[in-house]
Amino acid sequence: MEKTLKILNETGLHARPAGIFVKTATQFKSDINIIFNESSFNAKSIMNILSLGLTKDAEITISASGPDEEEAIAALVSLIESKFGEE
């Protein structure tokens, strides 16, 4: 299962939202990846997420495969769409 969306935070996916993203992703049993610039990265690794250098309006695809893939995608999409609580 996949969902494509844009990063909405003005400052992109910096340390605080990246940490929240990874913490949320690790709560699920499914394998979760972020696809960016045609490469796939483990969404449960803070180093992977930070190394992407995702800025505002960067388009990513969240991919999940496993027993709770739908819930995982929904939770991670919700985080991004809420701008991780930032304004």
Buried (B, 14 or more C-beta within 10 A) or exposed (E): EEBEBEBBBEEBBBEEBBBBBBEBBEEBEBBBBBBBEEEEBBBBBBEBBBEBEBEEEBEBEBBBEEEBBEBBBBBBBEBBEEBBEEE
